Every structure is written in C-alpha cells, then in structure tokens.
Amino acid sequence: MPTLKRIWGMMKPYKRWVVIGLSLQTVVILCRLISPYVTKAVVNDVITGQQYNLLYPLCGLIVGLTLLRGLCTFGRAMLFERLGQNAAWDLRTGLYAHLEELPSEFYDKHRVGEIMSRMTGDLDGVRNLLSSGIITVYDNALNFVGSLIFMMTMSWQITLMILAITPIIAVLAWAFNKRIRPIFREVREQNAVLNTRTQENLAGMHVVKAFAQEPHEEELFNKENNKLADMHLKVTWVWSNFVPLMDFLGSVCTPITLFGSMLLLARGQIDIGTVVGVTGYIWMLVNPMRQLSNILNMVTQAVTSAEKLFYYVDFGASIKEPENAKTPEKFEGHVVFDHVNFSYGNQMVLKDICLDVKPGQTVAVMGATGAGKSTLVSLLGRFYELTSGSLKIDGIDVREHSLKPLRRQIGYVMQDTFLFSDTLAENIRFGRPDAEMEKITRSAKVAQATEFIDHMPQGYETVVGERGLGLSGGQKQRVAIARAVLIDPAILVLDDSTSAVDMETEYQIQQELKEVLKNRTTFVIAHRISSVKNADQIIVLDHGEIAERGTHKELMAQGGIYYQMVMDQMSSAVKVD
C-alpha cells in the first residue's frame, strides 16, 4: 500500500485530468448498467405487453447509449494515455536529475546496466499502471459493484446467490498476490543482472575479441538468460494454477443465475423480462472476476518495478550543499588539507593528510598503485565526503562551498579518459558550451591535439565513437587536456594525463602548459619523473600517508622512496637487452 500511495501521488499534478477521465469512464459504466434495464423493458412492455410504439424509442435509446459509451471511451483512453506518458516523463526526468546529484560512491556500487534497467523496464511498468491500470481497476470495480446494485433492484435473491462465492474469490486473490509478488521481484532483479552483463559485454567487446573469449562470455550470458527464463516459467506456473480456478468461479455465476432465475420464474416471483435483464448483468459480474488475475498481475508488476525506482529516489544525496553555501569572491586556488582522513567503507584510504598549496603552485603526487593519489584529488571537488579533518579552498571548507561554482573552478583530466559520442569540438567545449572556435583551437594547441585533429576527415567536426572509440589512448588524453584547459580553472588536476602519449609529445605538452600553469594551482599525478621534477612540491604517498615531501632536489638528497623511483626509471631507460 505505501508504494501504491506513492504511485498515486505522482498523479497529483494531473488531478483534473484524473477526475475528467474517471467521470468519462463512469458514464461508460452507467451506459452499460442501464442497457439491461432497457432490454427488460423491451421484453416486458414490447414483446409481452405488445406496446409496439415503445420499440423505436427503446431501440434508439440503446443506440444512443452505445454511441455515448464509444465517445466517452475514446476520450478517456486518450486522456489517460497522455496522463500516463506525462507522469512517466516527470518520473524519468526527476530520477535522471536525482541520479546526477548522487555522489560518486553510488556509482562505485551500482552498475550502469542495472540503472538502465530501472530507467527503462521498471519505469515502463509504472507507466502502464498509470495509463491503463488505474482505469482498468476502476472500471472492473465499478462494474462489479454497480451490476450488483442494479441486480439487487431486479432480484435480491439472485444477487445473494452470486455474493455467496465472492469470499472464495477474495481469499484466492490474496493467496495469488502473496505468491506472485516475490517472484516478480526476482524477475526484475534478474532482468537487471542480464541487462548489466549485456551492457558490460557490448562495451568491452574489443577486449572480449582480443582475448578470444566469445564462447566464455556467451556461456555466462546464457547462464543468466536461462535464470531469467526459468523465473518467467515459475511465474507462468503460479499463474496457470490460479487463472483456471478464477475462470471456473466466474463461469459458475452463469448457471447459478440461470438456475435461480428459473426457480423464481416457476414460483411467479419474477417475470421473463427480469430474467433477461438479470442475465444481462452476468457478464458484468463475471468479467471482473475473470480479470482479477490480470489486474493483480499488472498491479504486482508495477509495484515491484516502482519499489526499485523509489529505491533510487530515496537514495539520498549524501553530499549536499548547506543552506548558506559560500562562494569566494574570487577563486585564487589556495588549497589546505588539515589532518584529512578518508575511508571507503571500512578501508582507510587516506590518513592524516596535511598539505598547504599556495595559489599558483604546482604539487606533484606520487606513490604506488592504490596509495590514494586519485582519491586525494577527488576530494577537491567534494566527490566524496571526508571522514574527518578539513579541506579548505580559498579559506572555505569544501563542505561549506556551493558545489557547482566550486567544481567549475577545478579542471579535471581524469585517469580514465571519457569522451562522449559527439564531435571533437563539442567534447573540448563540454565544460564551456558557449566557447568560441578560437578558444577551442587554442586549447587543442596547448594539448598538442591539433597534430591529429587537423588530419581528421572533418577536423574538429569529426564525430568520435562511444567513449572516444576511433582515437588512440594518447589522442583521447590530449582531447581531455584541451577540455580542462578551455574552462580556465583556478585549480587544474592532471591525473596521469600523459601516460598514453610518447615522451616527445609529453615534453611538448609540458612546454605548452608552462604558460597555462602560471598563476594556476596545479595537482599533477604521474609515474614519470619527467612530469613531476619541476613541481614546487612533491609528495609521496605510501599506504594513504604522506611518506615524503619536498622538491625534486630535496627528495633526491633524502635517498628514500622517491629516490628509488628515480633510480628505477633511469635504470629502465638505459637498460639494453
């Protein structure tokens, strides 16, 4: 019920539409309910009573009721379909906006295929309930109740005979819902698992082919696919046990009505017109009983789907702006880590980080894989929440900053380079959609990207594939550097940004960046000593702690971890097989 109430709450903006639609359907139902009374009059007054002058008016009334019912049905159908689509649009748009607000931690734990399954299949299940399910429930409920009332006015004895079996139907419906709902939940979960595997395999198809693992991946896909098929068969098995019984109970109403009518007719307690009229209500009583299984199936699927969607909606954004968020009058790029600790789950990633970076300084962060380098710079934009300590940018704790202005002042060249399926120009101007072409080409020149862009078929208008497909790793990194440079940030983060380019190109990028980095706070994460040796300050992380800090010359003199890194790289460079 709480889930159904929330689904119904989605209709609040369209209350007028709901009222009009249900009113139209009420007219449709009344037209149906009146028809047997007209039929009774035809039998009693025209055929038996020989009042033939009433034939044409009564036939005209039947035709009029049919036309009115058809017009109202058309209007109601169009109205509720529009309502369902609008409500689904609201939910889809709101959910997407909410997903954008969720922290990076959410996407670390939830797979893209699963989220896509919620946004498509589950959302469509809710839409079906809103566009056709509500009216189906209303139509069958009102038909059932209305026909019982009208039958009661004709013959209360027959009505009571029919009502005798309704408790059995109610118990069966409850039992069916109790059994089918957990299975539907399993089906939706397995459907998300299958979508995730499909999405991951298609996205990584080049890797699958490179390692000739098509048979293995096909086997895994078939395993998940078979699970889904078995679950659907389980649903069918439960369904097939329930539906025939419901059909039987619904069909029993017909002989009960006929048998009772004949007994009452023989005793002279009803007339032949009443018998005909009562039989006219049999379908209106039987059909809702037969449709009960379909209604429960539809509602259960919609509720199960809605529960998954509302899980995302209720997944609160753990990173929120305070009510009185602050923004510096001017971003200078003064960054201070004050005893910062950060843990991911139960794992401590950063321990007691103290670092003071003055505006315009370049800080290099080095360390082994998993030392916490990327995590350190991700805290700048508050993509994760500190466990303890404080991180201030221009004197304001990041937890008090207005998020979007803060992030617009940080240019990220991320370790995992991501490009959109769009033109090279649009990828570069992503952070500044209104950037002129002159600025785009200037940024590309700094990143040494003009070298390959000028040789592309359509130059800057060349469309790259998904995630930058069609470009080499080094080319993607250079586009990402141009994208970060274009926004002219106060803080620039280069997270292993030249790992895929050759050393000559890296040197050229570094020369171009010298002018860009002036008066700009820069964090450089790199493994090559050539990328960090000119930094104002170098810190070496070891298991989340700052093990060493200083300039290249100072650290070399210490002869510690940094010194060993330099020696290892130098020996590798001069080593001859």
N, C-alpha and C positions, 0 to 999 in steps of 0.2 A: 504493500500500500504506500509506503513512503516514496518509492520510486515512481509509482503511478501518479502520486500527487505532484511530484516534480515535473513529470511529463506534462501533466495538465497545466502546471504553472507556466509552461512555455507558450500556452495559448492566451495568456493574459493580454498581450498587446493586440490580440485579434478577437477580443470578446464579442465585438459587434458582429464580426463575420460568423462566429460560432452560434450566436443567438439566431441570426438570419438563417443559417444553414440548418440548424435543428428545427426552426419553425417551418421551413420548407419541407423537411422530412416528416414533421408532424402532420402536415397537410396530406402528404403522400399516404401515410398510415391511416389517417381518417378516411381517405377515399377508399382504401381497401376495406376498412371496417364497415363502412356504410353499404358497400356493394351487396353483401349477403342479405341485408335488410330489404334492399330493392328487389333482390331475387325472390325473397319471401313474399313481397307484395305482388310480384308478377304471378306467382303460383296461386296464392290465396285469392287475390282480387280479380286477376285477369283470367287465368285458366279455370280455377274452381268457381269463382264468383261471376265469371262471364262479363266483367266490366271492361269490355274491349276498348273503350275510349281511353283507358289508362295505359294501354300498351305503348303508344308512341311517346308520351311523356316519360314513362319509366325507362324505355329504351334510350331516349335522349339523355336522361339523367345518367345512365350507365356510360354512354359515350362521353358525356361531359366530364364525369369523374375520371375516366381513363385519360382524356386529354389533359386535364388539370394535373393528374398524377405524373404524366410524362413530362410536362413543362417544369414542374417542381423538382422532379428527379434530375433533370438536366441542370437546372440552376444550382441545386445542392451539390451535385458532382463537381461542377466547375469551381464552386466556391471552396469546397473542402480540399480539392486538389491544390488550388492556389494557396490555401491556408497551410497545408502540409509542406509545400515547397518553401514558403516564406519562413515557416518555423524551422525547417531544416537548414535554410540559409543562415538564419540567426544563430543556430547552434553551431554550425560549421565555422562561421566567421568568428564567433565568440571563442570557440575552442582553439582555433588557429592562433588568435591573438593571445589567448592564455598560454598556449604552448610556447610562444615567443618569450613570454615573461618568466618561464620556468628556468631554474638555474642549470648550469652545465652538468651538475650532479645527476639531474633527472635523465639526461641523455646518455650519461655513462651507464645507467642501469636499465634503460628501456631501449629496445631495438627499433630501428626505423620501420621494419616490416610489420611489427606489432602495432605501432602507432598508425601506420597506413591502414591496417585492417580495421582499427577503431573508426578512423575518419571516413571510411567508405562503407564496408558491410554493416557495421554496427549502427552507423548513423542512418543508413537506408532503412534498417529495421524500425527505427524510431519514426522515420518519416512515413512509412507505410501505416503505422498505427495512427498517426495524426491525420493523414489524408483519407484513409478508408476505414481504419479500425474503429475509431470513435463512432462514426456514423453507423457502422455495422452493429456494434454493441447496442447503440441507441435504438436502431431500427428493430432488432430482434427482441430487445427487452420490451419496447412499447407495443410491438405486435403481439407478443405473448400476453402481456397484462391487458391490453385493450381487447383482444379477442376473448379473453376470459370474462371480462366485464360485459361485453356485448352478448356473449353466450349466456351469461347469468341472467340477463334480461329476457332471453328467449326461453331458457330452461335451466333452472338452477340444479336440477337433479343430474343432468348430463355433465354439467360443469364440475360438480363434486366428484363424479366418476373419474374425470380426467385429472383432477387435482390429486387424486389418491396416489398416482405414480410419480409425481414431481419430487417428493423427498428422495426417492431412489436415484433420480437423475442428479439431484444436488450432491448426494454422497459420492456418486461416481465421478462427477466433475471435480470435486475436491481431491479425490484419490488420484485422478489423472494429472491434475496440476502438480501435486506433490511429487509424483514420479517423473514427470517430463521436464520439470524446471532444472534440476541438477544436470540432466543430460544435455539440455540446450546450453547450459553454462560450459560444459565440457566441449561441446561442439564449437562454440565461439572461441574458446581458448585454443583449441587445436587448429582452428582456422587461422588464428593469428600466428601460431607456430609455423604453419605451412607457408603463409604469406612471407614471414620473415626469412625462411630458408630460400624461397623463390627469389626474393629481393636481393639477398646476400649473394646467391649463386650467379644471378644475372649481372650484378655489379662487379663481381670478381671473376667473370667468365674468362678473362685473359689469363688469370692465374690458374684457373682450372685447366684450361687448354695447355698452358705452358708446362704443367706437371702431368699432363695426360691423365687427369683424374675424373674424366667424364663418367666412366662406369661407377666409380665410387660415389660421386655426388648424385648420380641418378638413383643408386641404391638407397641413399639416405632420403632423397626426395620421395621415392616410392614408399619407404617405411612410414614417413609422416602422412603421405597421401592415403595409405591403407588404414592408418589410425582414424583419419577423418571419415573415410568411407564406412568403417566399422561402427563409428559413433552414429552416423546417419542411419545405418541399418538398425541400430539399437533404438533410435527414435521411431523408426518405422514399425519395429516390433511392438513397442508400447502403444503406438498409435493404432496398429491393426488389432490389438486386443481390446481397445476401448471403443473405437468407432462402430464396429458391428453391433455392440451391445446398445450403444446410444441410438443407432438406427432402428434396432428392434423395438426399444422402448417407445421411440417416436412413432413407429408404424403401428404399435399396439393401440394407439389412440384412435385410429380409424375404426377398427372393429368394435372397440368399446363404445364409440359414439353411435355407430350404426345399430349395435345390439340394444343399447339403452333407448335409442330413438324408437326402434320397433316395439319394445315393450311398452313405452309410454304411449305410442300411437295406438297400440292394440287396446289399451285401457282408456283411450279417449282423452288423455291428459294433455296431448299436444296435437296440432294439426299437421297436414302434409307440408304446408309452406314452412312451418317452423323446422321440420325435419330437414328440408332442403337448405334452409338458412343456416342451421347448425352445422351441417356438413360443409358449408362454405367456409366455416371458421377452422375446420380441421387442419388445413394446410398452414394456416397462420399460427396454429399451436404446434404442429409437428415440426415445421421448418426451423424455428428457433431451437427446438430440442436437438435436431439433427445438426444444426450449425454450431451448437455449443462446443463441440470438439474443435472445430476450425477456429472459433473465437478464442478458446483457451490457448490453442497452439499459437495463434498470432500474437495475443497479448503476452504470453510467456516469452516468446522470442524477442518481442520489443522490450520487455522489462529486463531480460538478460542482457540485451545489447545496451540498453540505457545505463545499466549498472556499470558497464565497462567505460562508457563515455563519462558518466558522472564521477568515476574514479579519477579520471584526468582533470575534470573540472574542479574536484575537491582537493586535488594535489596542490596545496597552497604554495605560492612562490616564497621560498624560504628567504630569498634576497629581495627585500622591499625597500623603497625609499622611505625615510622618516617623514613625518608630516611637515616638518620645517626643514626640508632638504636645502643644502647650501651649495653655492657655486662661486668659485673665486672670481673676483672682478677681472682678473687676467691670469691665465694659466702660465706659470713660469716653469713648471716641471721639477719642483723641489720634492723629492721623494724620501720619506723617512720610515724605515722598518724599525719598530721599537719592541724588542723581545717578542717577535711574532712566532706563534706556534700554529701549525695546521695539521689536522689529522683527517684522513679519509676513512670513514668507518672507525674501526679500532686500530688502524695503522697510522702511526705518527709519521708524517711526510717531511715536515719542516720543524726544526727545533731551535728555539731561542735565536731567531734571526734579528740581528741589529745591523742596520745599514743606513748611512746618510748620504744621499746622492744630491749634490748641488745642481741647480739649473745649468744646463749646457754640458754637464759631464757625461762621459761615456763609461759605463760599467760593463765589464765582461763577466759572465757567469760560466764557470767550467765545472766539470765533475764527471764521474762515471754515469753510465746509463742508469736511470732510476734514482739519481741522487736528489732530485727535486727541483731541477733547473726550470723546466717548463711550468711547474706548479708555482714557483716563486713569481714569475712574471704574470701569470694568470690572475694573481691576487690584485694586481694593479687596477684592473678593470672591474674588480669585485665579481668575478665569475664564480668564485667560491667564497664562502664566509670564513673569516679567521676563527680558529679555535680559541685563541687568546692573544693578548698583546694588541698593538695598534699599528696601522699603516696609514700614514698621513701624506697627502699630496697637496702641496702649497698650504700647509698648516691645517688642513681639514681632514679628519678621519674619513676614509673611503666609505664607512658606514653612514656618514652624515652627508655625503655628496649626493647631488642629483645625478642619477645613473647615466642617462643619455648624454648630457653635456660632458660628463667625465669620460665616457667611452669614446666620444667624438674627438677627444684630445689625445687619444692613445692610438697610434698606428701600429697594427699588429701584422707581422709577416710570420705566419704560424708554421710550425714544424710540418704539419700535414697540410700541404697546399691544396686549397679547394677553389676551383673555378666553376662558374655557372655555365650552363649551356646557352651561351649568348656570344655576341661579338667580342673581340679583344678590347675594343674601345669601351664597351659597356662594363666589362669586367674591371678595367682600370678605373673607370669613373664610378664604381659601385658606391664608394663612400661619399662621393660628391656628384650626385646625378646631374647637376646643372653645370658641371665643369666644361669649359670650352675645349675645343680640339687642341688648341695651342698648349694648354696646360697638360693635356693627356700625352702629347708627343714629348714634352719636356720631361715629364715623369718617366716615360718609357726610355728616354735617352739616359737618364741617371741610372736606371736599372739595366742598361745595356740590352734593352729589349728591342730597340729599333733594328738591331742587326738581323733579327729573323722576321720581325713583323713586316718590314719593307719588302721581304721576299715572299710574303704570303699572297695567295691568289687575289684576295680583296683587301689586302693590307689590314688596317685597323677594323675593317668591317667583316673580316673573316670570322665565321662562327665556329667556335670550338665545341667539341663534344662534351658529354656528361663528365663532370669532374675534370675538365681540361683534356679530354681524350683527343689525341691528334698532336699534342705537344709533348716534348720530352720533359723529363723532370726538371732540368735546368731552365727550360723555357717557361714552365709554369712558375718556377720560383721568381724569375725575373718579372713576370707579369704581376705577381703578388707584391714584389718590392715596389713596383710602379704604383700599384693601388694604394699602398700605405703612404708613399711619399706624396701622392697627389693631395691628400687631405690636409697636408701641412700641420701635423700634430705637434703638440708640445712635448710629448713623450713618444719615442719610437722604439718598438720592440722587434728585434731581429732574432727569431728563434730558429737557429740552424738554417738560416735563409739562403745560404750559398753552398750547401752541402752537395748539391747535384750539378754544380757548374764546375768547369775546369779552373785551374789555378790562375791562368792568364785572364779569363773573364772575371774571376773573383777580384783580381788585382784592379782591373779596370772599373769594376763596380765600386770598390773601396775608394778609388781616386775620385769618382764622381760624387760619392756620398760625403766626402770631406766637407764640401761646401754646404751640403744639405744638413749635415750634423752640427754645424756651427750654431751655438745658442739653442741647442735642442738636446734634452736629456735622452740618452740612448742606452738601452739594455741589449747587449749582444750575447747570445748563447751560441757557442760554436765549439767544434772539436779541433779545428785547425788553428794552430798557434798564430799563423799569419793574420787571422781575422781578429785577434784579440790583443796582440802585443802592444798596440798603440793606445789601448784604453787608459783612461785616467786612473781606473781602479779595477783590479781583477780579484774576484772572489772565487774560491774553490770550495764547492760543496762536497761533503762526504757523509753519506747516510743522513742527509737532511740538515746537517750542521755546517756552519762556515768553518772549514778547517784551516784555510789560509786566506790572507787578503794582502793586497799591495800592488805596486806596479810590476811590469814585466821584469825590470831590473832587480827590484827588491825580492821578488819571489824566486828569481834565479839564484840570488845570493843565499836564500834560505836553504836551498837544496832539498826541498820537500816534495810534495805531490806534484805541484806544478812543474818543478824542475825535471821530475821523472817523465812527465808528459812530453816536455820539450825534447828530452833526450831520446825518447821512444820514437817520436816523429822524425827527428833528424836521422836516426839510425835507419828508419824505414826508407827515408828519401835517398840515402846514399848506398843502401844495400844493393848489391849486384848478385844476381843468381849465378 
